[in-house]
Amino acid sequence: MHPLEYITIALAVVAVAARVSMFLPRPPKGPFKAL
């Protein structure tokens, strides 16, 4: 894959994780906890 595709997938994963953590009562443990 091209580097741009990796960046697009990474941004999509971060966006989904951020949206999911908003609906969860407690944020999931991991690197997203610091964000």
DAVENTA-V408686 format. One record per backbone hydrogen bond with DSSP energy under -0.5 kcal/mol. NH is the residue of the N-H (numbers start at 1). CO is the residue of the C=O. E is the energy in kcal/mol with one decimal. If there is no record, write none. Layout:
<<NH	CO	E> <NH	CO	E>>
//
This chain:
<<5	2	-0.8> <6	2	-1.5> <7	3	-2.2> <8	4	-2.4> <9	5	-2.5> <10	6	-2.4> <11	7	-2.5> <12	8	-2.1> <13	9	-2.5> <14	10	-2.4> <15	11	-2.4> <16	12	-2.5> <17	13	-2.6> <18	14	-2.5> <19	15	-2.2> <20	16	-2.7> <21	17	-2.4> <22	18	-1.1> <23	19	-1.1> <23	20	-0.5> <24	20	-1.8> <33	30	-1.4> <34	31	-0.7>>
//
